[in-house]
């Protein structure tokens, strides 16, 4: 885990980080704050495992002002995310700093994410987005994509067992499968776009 975070920190904006085949235990959340491509050796061969105790990845630029010009784009390619957990952290509010939102990946504000050829299994969020959650927060259009990916047995306590996008627009999901995802309290076992589209 520390080697992956160190690679993110050392990379320049626009670089590609390659994660070799293997299963990597993620005991505390990885963070990306610049535009990067993160590429594994294959969705079933490179695995980030949250050990049922940690959210796996947070993506956020350092300037959350809408249309600041500092927007970042992160591409995720050919990686499995399993056993991620987004649960209550201290006194933070819902989705604040990823709290309770996005068991595998939380995407904050105007950050863009493009997920391709990846697999999400057995991730959990105590609020929304069992596997992936985006919180735009100001009704912006923030282009992002999920393509040729699979979501299996992910759970959100409230909404969006697989994916949740909140208070913003521009998420496109294509050629992806959702199987056995669920919500425990409210709605949208696969995908929810709340105050969004």
Contact map, one row per residue, 1 for C-alpha under 8 A:
11111000000000000000000111100100000000000000000000000000000000000000000000000000000000000000000000000000000000000000000000000000000000000000000000000000000000000000000000000000000000000000000000000
11111100000000000000000000000000000000000000000000000000000000000000000000000000000000000000000000000000000000000000000000000000000000000000000000000000000000000000000000000000000000000000000000000
11111110000000000000000000000000000000000000000000000000000000000000000000000000000000000000000000000000000000000000000000000000000000000000000000000000000000000000000000000000000000000000000000000
11111111000000000010000000000100000000000000000000000000000000000000000000000000000000000000000000000000000000000000000000000000000000000000000000000000000000000000000000000000000000000000000000000
11111111100000000000000000000110000000000000000000000000000000000000000000000000000000000000000000000000000000000000000000000000000000000000000000000000000000000000000000000000000000000000000000000
01111111110000000000000000000000000000000000000000000000000000000000000000000000000000000000000000000000000000000000000000000000000000000000000000000000000000000000000000000000000000000000000000000
00111111111000001000000000000000000000000000000000000000000000000000000000000000000000000000000000000000000000000000000000000000000000000000000000000000000000000000000000000000000000000000000000000
00011111111000001000000000000011000000000000000000000000000000000000000000000000000000000000000000000000000000000000000000000000000000000000000000000000000000000000000000000000000000000000000000000
00001111111000000000000000000001000000000000000000000000000000000000000000000000000000000000000000000000000000000000000000000000000000000000000000000000000000000000000000000000000000000000000000000
00000111111100000000000000000000000000000000000000000000000000000000000000000000000000000000000000000000000000000000000000000000000000000000000000000000000000000000000000000000000000000000000000000
00000011111110101000000000000000000000000000000000000000000000000000000000000000000000000000000000000000000000000000000000000000000000000000000000000000000000000000000000000000000000000000000000000
00000000011111100000000000000000010000000000000000000000000000000000000000000000000000000000000000000000000000000000000000000000000000000000000000000000000000000000000000000000000000000000000000000
00000000001111100000000000000000011100000000000000000000000000000000000000000000000000000000000000000000000000000000000000000000000000000000000000000000000000000000000000000000000000000000000000000
00000000000111110000000000000000011110000000000000000000000000000000000000000000000000000000000000000000000000000000000000000000000000000000000000000000000000000000000000000000000000000000000000000
00000000001111111000000000000000001110000000000000000000000000000000000000000000000000000000000000000000000000000000000000000000000000000000000000000000000000000000000000000000000000000000000000000
00000000000001111100000000000000000111100000000000000000000000000000000000000000000000000000000000000000000000000000000000000000000000000000000000000000000000000000000000000000000000000000000000000
00000011001000111110000000000000000111100000000000000000000000000000000000000000000000000000000000000000000000000000000000000000000000000000000000000000000000000000000000000000000000000000000000000
00000000000000011111000000000000000001111000000000000000000000000000000000000000000000000000000000000000000000000000000000000000000000000000000000000000000000000000000000000000000000000000000000000
00010000000000001111100000000000000001111000010000000000000000000000000000000000000000000000000000000000000000000000000000000000000000000000000000000000000000000000000000000000000000000000000000000
00000000000000000111110000000000000000011000010000000000000000000000000000000000000000000000000000000000000000000000000000000000000000000000000000000000000000000000000000000000000000000000000000000
00000000000000000011111000000000000000011100111000000000000000000000000000000000000000000000000000000000000000000000000000000000000000000000000000000000000000000000000000000000000000000000000000000
00000000000000000001111100000000000000000000111000000000000000000000000000000000000000000000000000000000000000000000000000000000000000000000000000000000000000000000000000000000000000000000000000000
00000000000000000000111110000000000000000000111110000000000000000000000000000000000000000000000000000000000000000000000000000000000000000000000000000000000000000000000000000000000000000000000000000
10000000000000000000011111000000000000000000011110000000000000000000000000000000000000000000000000000000000000000000000000000000000000000000000000000000000000000000000000000000000000000000000000000
10000000000000000000001111100000000000000000000111100000000000000000000000000000000000000000000000000000000000000000000000000000000000000000000000000000000000000000000000000000000000000000000000000
10000000000000000000000111111100000000000000000111100101000000000000000000000000000000000000000000000000000000000000000000000000000000000000000000000000000000000000000000000000000000000000000000000
10000000000000000000000011111000000000000000000001101100000000000000000000000000000000000000000000000000000000000000000000000000000000000000000000000000000000000000000000000000000000000000000000000
00000000000000000000000001111100000000000000000001000111000000000000000000000000000000000000000000000000000000000000000000000000000000000000000000000000000000000000000000000000000000000000000000000
00000000000000000000000001111110000000000000000000000111110000000000000000000000000000000000000000000000000000000000000000000000000000000000000000000000000000000000000000000000000000000000000000000
10011000000000000000000001011111000000000000000000000001110000000000000000000000000000000000000000000000000000000000000000000000000000000000000000000000000000000000000000000000000000000000000000000
00001001000000000000000000001111100000000000000000000000111100000000000000000000000000000000000000000000000000000000000000000000000000000000000000000000000000000000000000000000000000000000000000000
00000001100000000000000000000111111000000000000000000000111110000000000000000000000000000000000000000000000000000000000000000000000000000000000000000000000000000000000000000000000000000000000000000
00000000000000000000000000000011111000000000000000000000001111000000000100000000000000000000000000000000000000000000000000000000000000000000000000000000000000000000000000000000000000000000000000000
00000000000111000000000000000001111100000000000000000000000110000000000111000000000000000000000000000000000000000000000000000000000000000000000000000000000000000000000000000000000000000000000000000
00000000000011100000000000000001111110000000000000000000000000000000000111000000000000000000000000000000000000000000000000000000000000000000000000000000000000000000000000000000000000000000000000000
00000000000011111000000000000000011111000000000000000000000000000000000011100000000000000000000000000000000000000000000000000000000000000000000000000000000000000000000000000000000000000000000000000
00000000000001111000000000000000001111100000000000000000000000000000000001111000000000000000000000000000000000000000000000000000000000000000000000000000000000000000000000000000000000000000000000000
00000000000000011110000000000000000111110000000000000000000000000000000001111000000000000000000000000000000000000000000000000000000000000000000000000000000000000000000000000000000000000000000000000
00000000000000011110000000000000000011111000000000000000000000000000000000111110000000000000000000000000000000000000000000000000000000000000000000000000000000000000000000000000000000000000000000000
00000000000000000111100000000000000001111110110000000000000000000000000000001110000000000000000000000000000000000000000000000000000000000000000000000000000000000000000000000000000000000000000000000
00000000000000000111100000000000000000111110110000000000000000000000000000000110000000000000000000000000000000000000000000000000000000000000000000000000000000000000000000000000000000000000000000000
00000000000000000000100000000000000000011111110000000000000000000000000000000111000000000000000000000000000000000000110000000000000000000000000000000000000000000000000000000000000000000000000000000
00000000000000000000000000000000000000011111111000000000000000000000000000001111000000000000000000000000000000000000111000000000000000000000000000000000000000000000000000000000000000000000000000000
00000000000000000000000000000000000000000111111000000000000000000000000000000111000000000000000000000000000000000000001000000000000000000000000000000000000000000000000000000000000000000000000000000
00000000000000000000111000000000000000011111111000000000000000000000000000000011000000000000000000000000000000000000000000000000000000000000000000000000000000000000000000000000000000000000000000000
00000000000000000011111100000000000000011111111100000000000000000000000000000111000000000000000000000000000000000000000000000000000000000000000000000000000000000000000000000000000000000000000000000
00000000000000000000111100000000000000000011111110000000000000000000000000000011110000000000000000000000000000000000000000000000000000000000000000000000000000000000000000000000000000000000000000000
00000000000000000000001111000000000000000000011111000001000000000000000000000011110000000000000000000000000000000000000000000000000000000000000000000000000000000000000000000000000000000000000000000
00000000000000000000001111000000000000000000001111110001000000000000000000000000111100000000000000000000000000000000000000000000000000000000000000000000000000000000000000000000000000000000000000000
00000000000000000000000011110000000000000000000111111111000000000000000000000000111110000000000000000001000000000000000000000000000000000000000000000000000000000000000000000000000000000000000000000
00000000000000000000000011100000000000000000000011111100000000000000000000000000011100000000000000000000000000000000000000000000000000000000000000000000000000000000000000000000000000000000000000000
00000000000000000000000000000000000000000000000011111100000000000000000000000000001110000000000000000000000000000000000000100000000000000000000000000000000000000000000000000000000000000000000000000
00000000000000000000000000100000000000000000000001111110000000000000000000000000001110000000000000000000000000000000000000000000000000000000000000000000000000000000000000000000000000000000000000000
00000000000000000000000001111000000000000000000001111111000000000000000000000000000111000000000000000010000000000000000000000000000000000000000000000000000000000000000000000000000000000000000000000
00000000000000000000000000011000000000000000000001001111110000000000000000000000000111000000000000000111100000000000000000000000000000000000000000000000000000000000000000000000000000000000000000000
00000000000000000000000001011100000000000000000111000111110000000000000000000000100110000000000000000011100000000000000000000000000000000000000000000000000000000000000000000000000000000000000000000
00000000000000000000000000001111000000000000000000000011111000000000000000000000000000000000000000000001110000000000000000000000000000000000000000000000000000000000000000000000000000000000000000000
00000000000000000000000000001111000000000000000000000011111100000000000000000000000000000000000001000000111100000000000000000000000000000000000000000000000000000000000000000000000000000000000000000
00000000000000000000000000000011100000000000000000000000111110000000000001000000000000000000000000000000111100100000000000000000000000000000000000000000000000000000000000000000000000000000000000000
00000000000000000000000000000011110000000000000000000000011111010000000100000000000000000000000000000000001111100000000000000000000000000000000000000000000000000000000000000000000000000000000000000
00000000000000000000000000000001110000000000000000000000001111110000011100000000000000000000000000000000000101100000000000000000000000000000000000000000000000000000000000000000000000000000000000000
00000000000000000000000000000000100000000000000000000000000111110000010000000000000000000000000000000000000000000000000000000000000000000000000000000000000000000000000000000000000000000000000000000
00000000000000000000000000000000000000000000000000000000000011111001011000000000000000000000000000000000000000000000000000000000000000000000000000000000000000000000000000000000000000000000000000000
00000000000000000000000000000000000000000000000000000000000111111101000000000000000000000000000000000000000011000000000000000000000000000000000000000000000000000000000000000000000000000000000000000
00000000000000000000000000000000000000000000000000000000000000111111000000000000000000000000000000000000000000000000000000000000000000000000000000000000000000000000000000000000000000000000000000000
00000000000000000000000000000000000000000000000000000000000000011111000000000000000000000000000000000000000011000000000000000000000000000101000000000000000000000000000000000000000000000000000000000
00000000000000000000000000000000000000000000000000000000000000001111111000000000000000000000000000000000000001000000000000000000000000000000000000000000000000000000000000000000000000000000000000000
00000000000000000000000000000000000000000000000000000000000000111111111000000000000000000000000000000000000000000000000000000000000000000000000000000000000000000000000000000000000000000000000000000
00000000000000000000000000000000000000000000000000000000000000000011111000000000000000000000000000000000000000000000000000000000000000000000000000000000000000000000000000000000000000000000000000000
00000000000000000000000000000000000000000000000000000000000011100011111100000000000000000000000000000000000000000000000000000000000000000000000000000000000000000000000000000000000000000000000000000
00000000000000000000000000000000000000000000000000000000000010100011111110000000000000000000000000000000000001110000000000000000000000000000000000000000000000000000000000000000000000000000000000000
00000000000000000000000000000000111000000000000000000000000110000000011111000000000000000000000000000000000001110000000000000000000000000000000000000000000000000000000000000000000000000000000000000
00000000000000000000000000000000011100000000000000000000000000000000001111100000000000000000000000000000000000111100000000000000000000000000000000000000000000000000000000000000000000000000000000000
00000000000000000000000000000000011111000000000000000000001000000000000111110000000000000000000000000000000000111100000000000000000000000000000000000000000000000000000000000000000000000000000000000
00000000000000000000000000000000000111100000000000000000000000000000000011111000000000000000000000000000000000001111000000000000000000000000000000000000000000000000000000000000000000000000000000000
00000000000000000000000000000000000011100000000000000000000000000000000001111110000000000000000000000000000000001111010000000000000000000000000000000000000000000000000000000000000000000000000000000
00000000000000000000000000000000000011110010000000000000000000000000000000111110000000000000000000000000000000000011110000000000000000000000000000000000000000000000000000000000000000000000000000000
00000000000000000000000000000000000000111111010000000000000000000000000000011111000000000000000000000000000000000001111000000000000000000000000000000000000000000000000000000000000000000000000000000
00000000000000000000000000000000000000111111111100000000000000000000000000011111100000000000000000000000000000000000111000000000000000000000000000000000000000000000000000000000000000000000000000000
00000000000000000000000000000000000000000111111100000000000000000000000000000111110000000000000000000000000000000000011110000000000000000000000000000000000000000000000000000000000000000000000000000
00000000000000000000000000000000000000000000001111000001000000000000000000000011111100000000000000000001000000000000011110100000000000000000000000000000000000000000000000000000000000000000000000000
00000000000000000000000000000000000000000000001111100000000000000000000000000001111100000000000000000001000000000000000111100000000000000000000000000000000000000000000000000000000000000000000000000
00000000000000000000000000000000000000000000000011111000000000000000000000000000111110000000000000000011000000000000000011110000000000000000000000000000000000000000000000000000000000000000000000000
00000000000000000000000000000000000000000000000011111111000000000000000000000000111111000000000000000011000000000000000001110000001000000000000000000000000000000000000000000000000000000000000000000
00000000000000000000000000000000000000000000000001011111000000000000000000000000001111100000000000000111000000000000000000111100000000000000000000000000000000000000000000000000000000000000000000000
00000000000000000000000000000000000000000000000000000110000000000000000000000000000111110000000001111111000000000000000000011100000000000000000000000000000000000000000000000000000000000000000000000
00000000000000000000000000000000000000000000000000000000000000000000000000000000000011111000000000111000000000000000000000001110000000000000000000000000000000000000000000000000000000000000000000000
00000000000000000000000000000000000000000000000000000000000000000000000000000000000001111111000000110000000000000000000000000100000000000000000000000000000000000000000000000000000000000000000000000
00000000000000000000000000000000000000000000000000000000000000000000000000000000000000111111000000110000000000000000000000000000000000000000000000000000000000000000000000000000000000000000000000000
00000000000000000000000000000000000000000000000000000000000000000000000000000000000000011111000000000000000000000000000000000000000000000000000000000000000000000000000000000000000000000000000000000
00000000000000000000000000000000000000000000000000000000000000000000000000000000000000011111100000000000000000000000000000000000000000000000000000000000000000000000000000000000000000000000000000000
00000000000000000000000000000000000000000000000000000000000000000000000000000000000000011111110110100000000000000000000000000000000000000000000000000000000000000000000000000000000000000000000000000
00000000000000000000000000000000000000000000000000000000000000000000000000000000000000000011111100100000000000000000000000000000000000000000000000000000000000000000000000000000000000000000000000000
00000000000000000000000000000000000000000000000000000000000000000000000000000000000000000001111101111000000000000000000000000010000000000000000000000000000000000000000000000000000000000000000000000
00000000000000000000000000000000000000000000000000000000000000000000000000000000000000000000111111111000000000000000000000000000000000100000000000000000000000000000000000000000000000000000000000000
00000000000000000000000000000000000000000000000000000000000000000000000000000000000000000001111111100000000000000000000000000000000000000000000000000000000000000000000000000000000000000000000000000
00000000000000000000000000000000000000000000000000000000000000000000000000000000000000000001001111100000000100000000000000000000000000000000000000000000000000000000000000000000000000000000000000000
00000000000000000000000000000000000000000000000000000000010000000000000000000000000001000000011111111100011100000000000000000000000000000000000000000000000000000000000000000000000000000000000000000
00000000000000000000000000000000000000000000000000000000000000000000000000000000000001111001111111111000000000000000000000000000000000000000000000000000000000000000000000000000000000000000000000000
00000000000000000000000000000000000000000000000000000000000000000000000000000000000001111000011001111110000000000000000000001111000000000000000000000000000000000000000000000000000000000000000000000
00000000000000000000000000000000000000000000000000000000000000000000000000000000000001100000011001111110010000000000000000001111110110000000000000000000000000000000000000000000000000000000000000000
00000000000000000000000000000000000000000000000000000010000000000000000000000000000011000000000001011111110000000000000000011001111111000000000000000000000000000011000000000000000000000000000000000
00000000000000000000000000000000000000000000000000000111000000000000000000000000001111000000000000011111110000000000000000111000111110000000000000000000000000000000000000000000000000000000000000000
00000000000000000000000000000000000000000000000001000011100000000000000000000000111111000000000000000111110000000000000100110000011100000000000000000000000000000000000000000000000000000000000000000
00000000000000000000000000000000000000000000000000000011111000000000000000000000000000000000000000000111111000000000000000000000001110000000000000000000000000000000000000000000000000000000000000000
00000000000000000000000000000000000000000000000000000000111000000000000000000000000000000000000001001111111100000000000000000000000111100000000000000000000000000000000000000000000000000000000000000
00000000000000000000000000000000000000000000000000000000011100000000000000000000000000000000000001000000111110111000000000000000000111100000000000000000000000000000000000000000000000000000000000000
00000000000000000000000000000000000000000000000000000000011110000000000000000000000000000000000011000000011111100000000000000000000001110000000000000000000000000000000000000000000000000000000000000
00000000000000000000000000000000000000000000000000000000000100010100000000000000000000000000000000000000001111100000000000000000000001111100000000000000000000000000000000000000000000000000000000000
00000000000000000000000000000000000000000000000000000000000110010110001100000000000000000000000000000000000111110000000000000000000000010001010000000000000000000000000000000000000000000000000000000
00000000000000000000000000000000000000000000000000000000001110000000001111000000000000000000000000000000001111111000000000000000000000000000010000000000000000000000000000000000000000000000000000000
00000000000000000000000000000000000000000000000000000000000000000000001111000000000000000000000000000000001001111100000000000000000000000000011100000000000000000000000000000000000000000000000000000
00000000000000000000000000000000000000000000000000000000000000000000000011110000000000000000000000000000001000111110000000000000000000000000001110000000000000000000000000000000000000000000000000000
00000000000000000000000000000000000000000000000000000000000000000000000011110000000000000000000000000000000000011111000000000000000000000000000111100000000000000000000000000000000000000000000000000
00000000000000000000000000000000000000000000000000000000000000000000000000111000000000000000000000000000000000001111110000000000000000000000000011101000000000000000000000000000000000000000000000000
00000000000000000000000000000000000000000000000000000000000000000000000000111100000000000000000000000000000000000111110000000000000000000000000001111000000000000000000000000000000000000000000000000
00000000000000000000000000000000000000000110000000000000000000000000000000001110000000000000000000000000000000000011111000000000000000000000000000111100000000000000000000000000000000000000000000000
00000000000000000000000000000000000000000110000000000000000000000000000000011111100000000000000000000000000000000011111100000000000000000000000000011100000000000000000000000000000000000000000000000
00000000000000000000000000000000000000000011000000000000000000000000000000000111100000000000000000000000000000000000111110000000000000000000000000001111000000000000000000000000000000000000000000000
00000000000000000000000000000000000000000000000000000000000000000000000000000001110000000000000000000001000000000000011111100000001000000000000000000111010000000000000000000000000000000000000000000
00000000000000000000000000000000000000000000000000000000000000000000000000000001111000000000000000000000000000000000001111100000001000000000000000000011110000000000000000000000000000000000000000000
00000000000000000000000000000000000000000000000000000000000000000000000000000000011100000000000000000000000000000000000111110000000000000000000000000001111000000000000000000000000000000000000000000
00000000000000000000000000000000000000000000000000010000000000000000000000000000111110000000000000000011000000000000000111111000011000000000000000000000111000000000000000000000000000000000000000000
00000000000000000000000000000000000000000000000000000000000000000000000000000000001111000000000000000111000000000000000001111100111000000000000000000000011110001000000000000000000000000000000000000
00000000000000000000000000000000000000000000000000000000000000000000000000000000000011100000000000011110000000000000000000111111111000000000000000000000001110000000000000000000000000000000000000000
00000000000000000000000000000000000000000000000000000000000000000000000000000000000011110000000000011000000000000000000000011111010000000000000000000000000111000000000000000000000000000000000000000
00000000000000000000000000000000000000000000000000000000000000000000000000000000000000100000010000011000000000000000000000001111100000000000000000000000000111100000000000000000000000000000000000000
00000000000000000000000000000000000000000000000000000000000000000000000000000000000000000000000000011100000000000000000000001111110010000000000000000000000111111011000000000000000000000000000000000
00000000000000000000000000000000000000000000000000000000000000000000000000000000000000000000000000001110000000000000000000011011111110000000000000000000001100111111100000000000000000000000001000000
00000000000000000000000000000000000000000000000000000000000000000000000000000000000000000000000000001111000000000000000000111101111110000000000000000000011110011111000000000000000000000000000000000
00000000000000000000000000000000000000000000000000000000000000000000000000000000000100000000000000000111100000000000000110111000111110000000000000000010011000001110000000000000000000000000000000000
00000000000000000000000000000000000000000000000000000000000000000000000000000000000000000000000000001111111000000000000000000000111111000000000000000000000000000111000000000000000000000000000000000
00000000000000000000000000000000000000000000000000000000000000000000000000000000000000000000000000001110111000000000000000000001111111100000000000000000000000000011110000000000000000000000000000000
00000000000000000000000000000000000000000000000000000000000000000000000000000000000000000000000000000100011110000000000000000000000111110000000000000000000000000001110000000000000000000000000000000
00000000000000000000000000000000000000000000000000000000000000000000000000000000000000000000001000000000011110000000000000000000000011111000000000000000000000000000111100000000000000000000000000000
00000000000000000000000000000000000000000000000000000000000000000000000000000000000000000000000000000000000111000000000000000000000001111111010000000000000000000000111100000000000000000000000000000
00000000000000000000000000000000000000000000000000000000000000000000000000000000000000000000000000000000000010000000000000000000000000111111000000000000000000000000011100000000000000000000000000000
00000000000000000000000000000000000000000000000000000000000000000100000000000000000000000000000000000000000010000000000000000000000000011111000000000000000000000000001100000000000000000000000000000
00000000000000000000000000000000000000000000000000000000000000000000000000000000000000000000000000000000000000000000000000000000000000011111100000000000000000000000001110000000000000000000000000110
00000000000000000000000000000000000000000000000000000000000000000100000000000000000000000000000000000000000001000000000000000000000000011111110000000000000000000000001110000000000000000000000000000
00000000000000000000000000000000000000000000000000000000000000000000000000000000000000000000000000000000000000000000000000000000000000000011111000000000000000000000000111000000000000000000000000000
00000000000000000000000000000000000000000000000000000000000000000000000000000000000000000000000000000000000001110000000000000000000000010001111100000000000000000000000111100000000000000000000000000
00000000000000000000000000000000000000000000000000000000000000000000000000000000000000000000000000000000000000011000000000000000000000000000111110000000000000000000000011110000000000000000000000000
00000000000000000000000000000000000000000000000000000000000000000000000000000000000000000000000000000000000000011100000000000000000000000000011111000000000000000000000001110000000000000000000000000
00000000000000000000000000000000000000000000000000000000000000000000000000000000000000000000000000000000000000001110000000000000000000000000001111100000000000000000000000111100000000000000000000000
00000000000000000000000000000000000000000000000000000000000000000000000000000000000000000000000000000000000000000111000000000000000000000000000111111000000000000000000000111101000000000000000000000
00000000000000000000000000000000000000000000000000000000000000000000000000000000000000000000000000000000000000000111100000000000000000000000000011111000000000000000000000001111000000000000000000000
00000000000000000000000000000000000000000000000000000000000000000000000000000000000000000000000000000000000000000001110000000000000000000000000001111100000000000000000000000111100000000000000000000
00000000000000000000000000000000000000000000000000000000000000000000000000000000000000000000000000000000000000000011111000000000000000000000000001111110000000000000000000000011100000000000000000000
00000000000000000000000000000000000000000000000000000000000000000000000000000000000000000000000000000000000000000000111100000000000000000000000000011111000000000000000000000001111000000000000000000
00000000000000000000000000000000000000000000000000000000000000000000000000000000000000000000000000000000000000000000001110000000001000000000000000001111110000000100000000000001111010000000000000000
00000000000000000000000000000000000000000000000000000000000000000000000000000000000000000000000000000000000000000000001111000000000000000000000000000111110000000100000000000000011110000000000000000
00000000000000000000000000000000000000000000000000000000000000000000000000000000000000000000000000000000000000000000000011100000000000000000000000000011111000000000000000000000001111000000000000000
00000000000000000000000000000000000000000000000000000000000000000000000000000000000000000000000000000000000000000000000111110000011000000000000000000011111100001100000000000000000111000000000000000
00000000000000000000000000000000000000000000000000000000000000000000000000000000000000000000000000000000000000000000000001111000111000000000000000000000111110011100000000000000000011110000100000000
00000000000000000000000000000000000000000000000000000000000000000000000000000000000000000000000000000000000000000000000000011111110000000000000000000000011111111100000000000000000001110000000000000
00000000000000000000000000000000000000000000000000000000000000000000000000000000000000000000000000000000000000000000000000011111010000000000000000000000001111101000000000000000000000111100000000000
00000000000000000000000000000000000000000000000000000000000000000000000000000000000000000000000000000000000000000000000000000111000000000000000000000000000111110000000000000000000000111110000000000
00000000000000000000000000000000000000000000000000000000000000000000000000000000000000000000000000000000000000000000000000000011100000000000000000000000000111111001000000000000000000101111100100000
00000000000000000000000000000000000000000000000000000000000000000000000000000000000000000000000000000000000000000000000000000001110000000000000000000000001101111111000000000000000001100011111100000
00000000000000000000000000000000000000000000000000000000000000000000000000000000000000000000000000000000000000000000000000010001111000000000000000000000011110111111000000000000000011100001111000000
00000000000000000000000000000000000000000000000000000000000000000000000000000000000000000000000000000000000000000000000000000000111100000000000000000011011100011111000000000000010011000000111000000
00000000000000000000000000000000000000000000000000000000000000000000000000000000000000000000000000000100000000000000000000000001111110000000000000000000000000011111100000000000000000000000011100000
00000000000000000000000000000000000000000000000000000000000000000000000000000000000000000000000000000100000000000000000000000001110111000000000000000000000000111111110000000000000000000000001111000
00000000000000000000000000000000000000000000000000000000000000000000000000000000000000000000000000000000000000000000000000000000100011110000000000000000000000000011111110100000000000000000000111010
00000000000000000000000000000000000000000000000000000000000000000000000000000000000000000000000000000000000000000000000000000000000011111000000000000000000000000001111100000000000000000000000011110
00000000000000000000000000000000000000000000000000000000000000000000000000000000000000000000000000000000000000000000000000000000000000111111000000000000000000000000111110000000000000000000000001110
00000000000000000000000000000000000000000000000000000000000000000000000000000000000000000000000000000000000000000000000000000000000000111111110000000000000000000000111111000000000000000000000000111
00000000000000000000000000000000000000000000000000000000000000000000000000000000000000000000000000000000000000000000000000000000000000000011111000000000000000000000101111100000000000000000000000011
00000000000000000000000000000000000000000000000000000000000000000000000000000000000000000000000000000000000000000000000000000000000000000000111100000000000000000000000111110000000000000000000000001
00000000000000000000000000000000000000000000000000000000000000000000000000000000000000000000000000000000000000000000000000000000000000000000011111000000000000000000100011111000000000000000000000001
00000000000000000000000000000000000000000000000000000000000000000000000000000000000000000000000000000000000000000000000000000000000000000000001111000000000000000000000001111100000000000000000000000
00000000000000000000000000000000000000000000000000000000000000000000000000000000000000000000000000000000000000000000000000000000000000000000000011100000000000000000000000111111000000000000000000000
00000000000000000000000000000000000000000000000000000000000000000000000000000000000000000000000000000000000000000000000000000000000000000000000011110000000000000000000000011111000000000000000000000
00000000000000000000000000000000000000000000000000000000000000000000000000000000000000000000000000000000000000000000000000000000000000000000000000111000000000000000000000001111100000000000000000000
00000000000000000000000000000000000000000000000000000000000000000000000000000000000000000000000000000000000000000000000000000000000000000000000001111110000000000000000000001111110000000000000000000
00000000000000000000000000000000000000000000000000000000000000000000000000000000000000000000000000000000000000000000000000000000000000000000000000011110000000000000000000000011111000000000000000000
00000000000000000000000000000000000000000000000000000000000000000000000000000000000000000000000000000000000000000000000000000000000000000000000000000111000000000100000000000001111110000000010000000
00000000000000000000000000000000000000000000000000000000000000000000000000000000000000000000000000000000000000000000000000000000000000000000000000000111100000000000000000000000111110000000000000000
00000000000000000000000000000000000000000000000000000000000000000000000000000000000000000000000000000000000000000000000000000000000000000000000000000001110000000000000000000000011111000000000000000
00000000000000000000000000000000000000000000000000000000000000000000000000000000000000000000000000000000000000000000000000000000000000000000000000000011111000001100000000000000011111100000110000000
00000000000000000000000000000000000000000000000000000000000000000000000000000000000000000000000000000000000000000000000000000000000000000000000000000000111100011100000000000000000111110001110000000
00000000000000000000000000000000000000000000000000000000000000000000000000000000000000000000000000000000000000000000000000000000000000000000000000000000001111111000000000000000000011111111100000000
00000000000000000000000000000000000000000000000000000000000000000000000000000000000000000000000000000000000000000000000000000000000000000000000000000000001111000000000000000000000001111100000000000
00000000000000000000000000000000000000000000000000000000000000000000000000000000000000000000000000000000000000000000000000000000000000000000000000000000000011100000000000000000000000111110000000000
00000000000000000000000000000000000000000000000000000000000000000000000000000000000000000000000000000000000000000000000000000000000000000000000000000000000011100000000000000000000000111111000000000
00000000000000000000000000000000000000000000000000000000000000000000000000000000000000000000000000000000000000000000000000000000000000000000000000000000000001110000000000000000000000101111100100000
00000000000000000000000000000000000000000000000000000000000000000000000000000000000000000000000000000000000000000000000000000000000000000000000000000000000000111000000000000000000001100111111100000
00000000000000000000000000000000000000000000000000000000000000000000000000000000000000000000000000000000000000000000000000000000000000000000000000000000001000111100000000000000000011100011111000000
00000000000000000000000000000000000000000000000000000000000000000000000000000000000000000000000000000000000000000000000000000000000000000000000000000000000000011110000000000000010011000001111100000
00000000000000000000000000000000000000000000000000000000000000000000000000000000000000000000000000000000000000000000000000000000100000000000000000000000000000011111000000000000000000000001111110000
00000000000000000000000000000000000000000000000000000000000000000000000000000000000000000000000000000000000000000000000000000000000000000000000000000000000000110011100000000000000000000011011111000
00000000000000000000000000000000000000000000000000000000000000000000000000000000000000000000000000000000000000000000000000000000000000000000000000000000000000000001110000000000000000000000001111111
00000000000000000000000000000000000000000000000000000000000000000000000000000000000000000000000000000000000000000000000000000000000000000000000000000000000000000001111000000000000000000000000111111
00000000000000000000000000000000000000000000000000000000000000000000000000000000000000000000000000000000000000000000000000000000000000000010000000000000000000000000011100000000000000000000000011111
00000000000000000000000000000000000000000000000000000000000000000000000000000000000000000000000000000000000000000000000000000000000000000010000000000000000000000000111110000000000000000000000011111
00000000000000000000000000000000000000000000000000000000000000000000000000000000000000000000000000000000000000000000000000000000000000000000000000000000000000000000000111100000000000000000000011111
